[in-house]
């Protein structure tokens, strides 16, 4: 178990860092377009499709968790027959031997009442409808991912990662407005630090000299604005899941992520990309996204480097999500938040190492350089991380208060049901009290992992976080 946790942690950090770097590299590889020109693969809409395809691979993990117990049944049945035959062929065995063999049979024989691996006994109308509802947060996830990808075109990887800490601010605002959450002083201090840190990081990006993998000053402002807007949409997605999808806690995390990937893939193929062929834009033919040109660049470029990077993107999306869910399931959202922050720092360090290690693509250096404004960015990052930690302390206080209030209310409710003799007449009804059980929605609080500057962070109010919490009783996924 300890080894599996260590592997999950190392794997999540490795794939998470690679994910950040490769998201930028995907836009830098070049191919021949329909006009016969060699140009960078600036196709954020198509790259998002590849990411969703990778996420949908989690459905394979979910299916394997259902199939593996079925495949193990013949072996179990064989063991049972062996033990029963041994008891039949040796009637002279004493009571202790028979008891031992019967214990082996009972331990090997599958229980009919055992909960199926999928988390429910069948697909009821409510559960099927709930799984279809995942299409709504999937659509929101699609929008915010596209906006982030477009923003990444114009900024460095480290700026991209750090600006995503804005999710904390929007999640806090929306949870107050729509979920009735109560904020503590620590929350306000954490939010203030996050705003200051994000502002410093954004200013450092705009003032820094232009690098080969960034846009002009105006484009960088546009990119940062799109990333911040994407975090507002992502926070809205979390609020939707918290309010409307509480009944889907039974779902395995692999099923949640896999369905989001599947719905995102279908939305991209059937709606988004077809519409992008009509809307005006900067792609070939004056389109927002020319899918025909994308496919031409992928398959007709001689070295097939674009195809290889996109296939790699799909695989690391799958493994990063799977390993991230294992880390959260084994070690909790707090530990994963720390890892996500470490991932942001690692991505920055790797970018610096690539630049000064003379790692180049088409003769141009990859990564990012250190300049006078990098000190401002580093200071902003420290303040941003401090803000997430302080916000987390506010969450801990909210948990303690909610737990104390729940214990007190349970005691009051229990006391109110005691029979009381009034005037010699025994009371048959519980005494009414003004106590109203605290709503899980009203007292929901987002774990500060929501501001861990990464799409992999999982706020506690989200559907995925709750399904992970329910799966922590055992290893996840069970087949792994």
C-alpha positions in Angstrom: 0.0 0.0 0.0 2.8 2.4 0.9 4.5 1.6 -2.4 1.3 2.2 -4.4 0.8 5.6 -2.7 4.4 6.6 -3.5 4.0 5.5 -7.1 0.8 7.5 -7.4 2.4 10.6 -5.9 5.5 10.4 -8.1 3.4 9.5 -11.1 1.0 12.4 -10.5 3.8 14.9 -10.2 5.6 13.5 -13.3 2.5 13.4 -15.5 1.2 16.7 -14.2 4.5 18.5 -15.0 4.6 16.9 -18.4 1.0 17.9 -18.9 1.8 21.5 -18.3 4.9 21.5 -20.5 3.3 19.5 -23.4 0.2 21.7 -23.5 2.5 24.5 -24.6 4.7 22.3 -26.9 1.6 21.1 -28.8 1.2 24.7 -30.0 4.9 25.0 -31.0 5.2 21.9 -33.3 4.9 22.6 -36.9 3.3 21.0 -40.0 2.2 21.8 -43.5 -1.2 23.3 -43.8 -3.7 23.3 -46.7 -2.0 26.3 -48.2 1.3 24.5 -48.4 3.0 26.6 -45.6 4.9 25.2 -42.6 3.2 26.8 -39.6 2.9 26.1 -35.8 -0.1 23.9 -34.8 -2.1 26.7 -33.2 -5.2 24.7 -32.8 -6.5 25.1 -29.3 -10.0 23.8 -30.2 -8.7 20.6 -31.6 -6.2 20.1 -28.8 -9.1 20.3 -26.3 -10.8 17.5 -28.2 -7.7 15.3 -27.8 -7.7 16.0 -24.0 -11.3 14.9 -23.7 -10.6 11.7 -25.6 -7.8 11.0 -23.1 -10.2 11.7 -20.2 -12.8 9.3 -21.7 -10.2 6.5 -21.4 -11.1 6.5 -17.7 -14.2 4.6 -18.7 -12.0 1.7 -19.6 -10.7 1.7 -16.0 -14.3 1.7 -14.7 -15.3 -1.2 -17.0 -12.2 -3.1 -15.9 -13.3 -2.7 -12.3 -16.6 -4.3 -13.2 -15.2 -7.1 -15.3 -12.3 -8.2 -13.1 -14.5 -9.7 -10.3 -16.5 -11.6 -13.0 -13.3 -13.0 -14.4 -12.2 -14.1 -11.0 -15.4 -16.1 -10.3 -14.4 -19.3 -12.2 -11.2 -19.5 -10.1 -13.2 -19.0 -6.9 -15.7 -21.6 -7.9 -12.9 -24.1 -8.6 -11.5 -23.4 -5.1 -14.9 -24.1 -3.6 -15.3 -27.4 -5.4 -11.8 -28.4 -4.3 -12.6 -27.7 -0.6 -16.0 -29.4 -0.8 -14.5 -32.5 -2.5 -11.9 -32.7 0.2 -14.6 -32.6 2.9 -16.6 -35.3 1.0 -13.6 -37.6 0.4 -12.5 -37.4 4.0 -15.5 -38.0 6.3 -13.2 -39.0 9.1 -11.9 -35.5 9.5 -12.5 -34.1 12.9 -14.6 -31.1 13.8 -11.6 -28.7 13.7 -10.6 -29.8 10.2 -14.2 -29.5 8.9 -14.6 -26.1 10.5 -11.4 -25.0 8.9 -12.5 -26.2 5.4 -15.9 -24.6 5.9 -14.3 -21.3 6.8 -12.2 -21.5 3.6 -15.4 -22.1 1.5 -17.2 -19.2 3.2 -14.3 -16.9 2.6 -13.9 -17.9 -1.0 -17.6 -18.0 -2.0 -18.8 -14.6 -3.3 -21.6 -13.1 -1.4 -24.9 -12.5 -3.2 -25.4 -9.4 -1.1 -22.1 -7.8 -1.9 -22.3 -4.4 -3.4 -21.3 -4.4 -7.1 -18.2 -2.6 -8.1 -20.0 0.1 -10.0 -21.3 1.5 -6.7 -25.0 0.7 -7.2 -27.2 -2.4 -7.7 -28.6 -1.4 -11.0 -29.2 1.5 -13.3 -32.4 3.1 -11.9 -34.1 5.9 -13.8 -32.8 8.4 -11.3 -29.2 7.2 -11.6 -29.3 7.1 -15.4 -30.8 10.6 -15.5 -28.1 11.8 -13.2 -25.4 10.3 -15.4 -26.9 12.2 -18.4 -26.8 15.4 -16.3 -23.1 15.2 -16.2 -23.3 16.5 -19.7 -24.0 20.0 -18.3 -20.8 20.3 -16.2 -19.0 18.7 -19.1 -20.1 21.5 -21.4 -18.9 24.1 -18.8 -15.6 22.2 -18.6 -15.3 22.3 -22.3 -15.8 26.0 -22.4 -13.3 26.8 -19.6 -10.7 24.4 -21.1 -10.9 26.0 -24.5 -10.5 29.5 -23.0 -7.5 28.3 -21.0 -5.9 26.7 -24.1 -6.4 29.9 -26.1 -4.8 31.9 -23.2 -1.9 29.5 -23.1 -1.0 30.5 -26.7 0.1 33.9 -25.5 1.7 33.3 -22.1 4.4 31.1 -20.6 3.5 27.8 -18.9 4.4 29.2 -15.4 2.1 32.2 -15.8 -0.6 30.0 -17.2 -0.4 27.7 -14.1 -0.3 30.5 -11.6 -3.2 32.5 -13.0 -5.4 29.5 -12.5 -5.3 30.3 -8.8 -8.1 32.8 -9.6 -10.6 29.9 -9.2 -10.4 30.3 -5.5 -11.7 33.8 -5.6 -14.6 33.0 -7.9 -15.5 29.8 -6.1 -15.7 31.7 -2.8 -17.9 34.4 -4.4 -20.3 32.0 -6.1 -20.5 29.8 -3.0 -21.7 32.8 -1.0 -24.1 34.0 -3.6 -25.6 30.7 -4.7 -24.9 28.2 -2.0 -25.3 30.3 1.1 -21.8 29.6 2.4 -20.5 31.5 5.4 -17.0 33.0 5.1 -14.7 33.4 8.0 -12.0 36.1 8.5 -9.4 33.6 7.4 -11.3 33.1 4.1 -11.2 36.8 3.5 -7.5 37.0 4.2 -6.9 34.1 1.9 -8.9 35.7 -0.9 -7.1 39.0 -0.5 -3.7 37.2 -0.7 -4.8 35.3 -3.7 -5.9 38.5 -5.5 -2.7 40.2 -4.7 -0.6 37.2 -5.8 -2.5 36.8 -9.0 -2.2 40.5 -9.8 1.6 40.4 -9.2 2.0 37.4 -11.5 -0.1 39.0 -14.2 1.8 42.3 -14.0 5.1 40.4 -14.1 4.0 38.6 -17.3 3.0 41.8 -19.1 6.2 43.7 -18.1 8.5 40.9 -19.0 10.3 40.9 -22.3 8.5 39.0 -25.1 9.8 35.4 -25.5 9.5 33.2 -28.5 6.5 31.3 -27.1 4.5 34.3 -26.0 2.5 36.9 -27.8 2.7 40.7 -27.9 1.8 42.7 -24.8 -1.8 43.1 -26.0 -2.0 39.4 -26.7 -0.6 38.5 -23.3 -3.3 40.7 -21.6 -5.9 38.9 -23.7 -4.5 35.5 -22.8 -4.4 36.3 -19.0 -8.0 37.7 -19.2 -9.2 34.5 -20.9 -7.5 32.3 -18.3 -9.1 34.3 -15.5 -12.5 34.1 -17.2 -12.1 30.3 -17.6 -11.6 30.0 -13.8 -14.9 31.9 -13.2 -16.6 29.3 -15.5 -14.9 26.4 -13.7 -16.0 27.8 -10.3 -19.6 28.0 -11.8 -19.2 24.3 -12.8 -18.3 23.4 -9.2 -21.4 25.3 -7.8 -23.6 23.5 -10.3 -22.3 20.1 -9.3 -22.7 20.9 -5.6 -26.3 22.1 -5.9 -27.8 19.8 -8.5 -25.8 16.6 -8.5 -25.6 15.6 -4.8 -27.6 12.4 -5.6 -24.7 11.0 -7.7 -22.3 10.4 -4.8 -22.6 6.6 -5.6 -20.6 7.0 -8.8 -17.0 5.9 -9.0 -14.5 8.6 -9.8 -13.4 6.8 -12.9 -17.0 6.9 -14.2 -17.4 10.6 -13.4 -14.2 11.6 -15.2 -14.8 9.1 -18.1 -18.3 10.4 -18.7 -17.1 14.0 -18.6 -14.5 13.0 -21.2 -17.1 11.2 -23.3 -19.6 14.0 -23.3 -16.9 16.5 -24.0 -15.7 14.5 -27.0 -19.3 14.2 -28.3 -19.9 18.0 -27.8 -16.7 18.8 -29.6 -17.4 16.5 -32.6 -21.1 17.1 -33.0 -21.5 20.8 -32.0 -18.4 22.9 -31.2 -16.1 22.0 -34.1 -18.8 22.1 -36.8 -19.9 25.6 -35.5 -16.2 26.6 -35.5 -16.1 25.9 -39.3 -18.7 28.6 -39.8 -17.5 31.4 -37.4 -14.9 33.8 -38.6 -11.3 33.5 -37.2 -7.6 33.4 -37.9 -7.4 29.8 -39.1 -7.0 28.7 -42.7 -9.9 30.0 -44.9 -10.7 32.7 -42.3 -12.4 30.2 -40.0 -12.3 30.0 -36.2 -11.0 26.4 -36.5 -10.5 24.6 -39.7 -10.8 20.9 -38.8 -9.9 19.8 -42.3 -6.7 21.7 -42.0 -6.0 20.2 -38.6 -6.3 16.7 -39.9 -4.2 17.6 -42.9 -1.4 18.9 -40.7 -1.6 15.8 -38.4 -1.5 13.1 -41.0 0.3 14.7 -44.0 3.3 16.1 -42.2 6.2 13.9 -43.1 7.8 13.5 -39.6 4.3 13.0 -38.0 5.5 14.9 -35.0 2.1 16.5 -34.5 0.4 13.1 -34.5 2.9 11.8 -31.9 2.5 14.8 -29.5 -1.3 14.6 -29.7 -1.3 10.8 -29.0 1.0 11.5 -26.1 -1.4 14.2 -24.9 -4.3 11.7 -24.8 -2.2 9.2 -22.8 -0.9 11.6 -20.2 -4.4 13.1 -19.8 -5.6 9.6 -18.9 -2.8 8.7 -16.6 -2.7 12.1 -14.9 -6.4 11.9 -14.1 -6.2 8.3 -12.9 -3.2 8.9 -10.7 -4.6 12.1 -9.4 -7.8 10.4 -8.2 -5.7 7.7 -6.5 -3.8 10.4 -4.6 -7.0 12.1 -3.5 -8.6 8.8 -2.6 -5.6 7.5 -0.6 -4.3 10.8 0.9 -7.0 13.3 0.7 -7.6 16.6 -1.1 -5.3 18.6 1.3 -2.3 16.5 0.2 -3.3 16.7 -3.4 -3.5 20.5 -3.1 0.1 20.6 -1.9 1.1 18.3 -4.8 -0.6 20.6 -7.3 1.3 23.6 -5.9 4.5 21.6 -6.2 3.5 20.7 -9.8 3.2 24.4 -10.7 6.7 25.0 -9.2 8.1 22.0 -11.0 6.7 23.1 -14.3 8.4 26.5 -13.9 11.7 24.9 -12.9 11.6 22.5 -15.8 10.8 25.4 -18.2 13.8 27.3 -16.9 16.0 24.2 -17.2 14.9 23.6 -20.8 15.7 27.2 -21.7 19.1 27.3 -20.1 19.8 23.7 -21.1 19.5 24.8 -24.8 16.6 22.5 -25.5 15.4 23.7 -28.8 12.6 23.0 -31.4 13.2 24.2 -34.9 16.2 26.1 -33.7 14.2 28.1 -31.2 14.6 27.5 -27.4 11.8 25.8 -25.5 10.9 26.8 -21.9 11.2 30.3 -20.5 14.0 32.6 -19.3 14.6 34.3 -16.0 14.4 38.1 -16.2 14.2 41.1 -13.8 10.4 40.7 -13.5 10.7 37.0 -12.6 11.4 38.1 -9.0 8.0 39.8 -9.0 6.4 36.6 -10.4 8.1 34.5 -7.7 6.9 36.9 -4.9 3.4 36.7 -6.4 3.5 32.9 -6.4 4.5 32.8 -2.8 1.7 35.2 -1.8 -0.8 33.1 -3.9 0.3 29.9 -2.2 0.0 31.6 1.2 -3.5 32.7 0.3 -4.6 29.2 -0.5 -3.1 27.9 2.7 -4.8 30.6 4.8 -8.1 29.9 3.0 -7.6 26.2 3.8 -7.3 27.2 7.5 -10.7 28.9 7.2 -12.1 25.7 5.7 -10.8 23.7 8.7 -12.5 26.2 11.1 -15.7 25.8 9.1 -15.5 22.1 9.4 -15.0 22.2 13.1 -17.9 24.6 13.6 -20.2 22.5 11.4 -19.2 19.3 13.3 -19.8 20.9 16.7 -23.2 22.3 15.5 -24.2 18.9 14.1 -23.3 17.1 17.4 -25.2 19.7 19.4 -28.2 19.5 17.1 -28.3 15.7 17.3 -28.2 15.9 21.1 -31.1 18.4 21.1 -33.1 16.3 18.6 -32.5 13.2 20.7 -33.6 14.9 23.9 -36.8 16.3 22.3 -38.1 12.8 21.5 -38.1 11.6 25.1 -41.6 10.8 26.4 -42.8 13.4 29.0 -45.7 13.1 31.4 -47.7 16.3 31.5 -50.5 16.3 34.0 -50.3 12.5 34.3 -50.9 12.1 30.5 -47.9 10.5 28.7 -46.8 12.4 25.7 -46.9 10.4 22.5 -45.6 13.1 20.1 -42.0 14.5 20.2 -41.8 18.1 21.3 -41.3 20.4 18.4 -38.1 22.4 18.4 -37.0 25.3 16.3 -33.9 23.3 15.2 -33.5 22.9 11.5 -30.8 20.5 10.4 -27.9 22.3 8.8 -28.1 21.9 5.0 -25.1 20.2 3.5 -25.4 22.6 0.6 -25.7 25.7 2.8 -22.6 24.7 4.8 -20.6 23.4 1.9 -17.2 24.8 1.8 -14.7 24.5 -1.0 -11.4 23.0 0.0 -8.5 25.3 -0.8 -7.4 22.7 -3.3 -9.8 24.5 -5.6 -7.1 27.2 -5.9 -4.1 25.0 -6.3 -3.3 26.5 -9.7 -4.2 23.4 -11.6 -7.1 21.9 -13.4 -6.4 18.7 -11.5 -7.4 20.2 -8.2 -10.7 19.0 -6.8 -12.9 21.2 -4.6 -14.7 19.3 -1.9 -18.1 20.5 -3.1 -17.7 18.9 -6.5 -19.2 15.6 -7.6 -15.8 14.1 -8.2 -14.6 15.1 -4.7 -17.6 13.4 -3.1 -17.3 10.3 -5.1 -13.6 10.1 -4.2 -14.5 10.5 -0.5 -17.0 7.6 -0.8 -14.3 5.5 -2.4 -11.7 6.0 0.3 -12.9 3.0 2.2 -10.9 0.9 -0.2 -8.2 1.3 -2.7 -9.1 3.1 -5.9 -9.4 1.9 -8.5 -10.0 -1.6 -7.1 -8.6 -3.3 -10.1 -5.3 -1.4 -9.7 
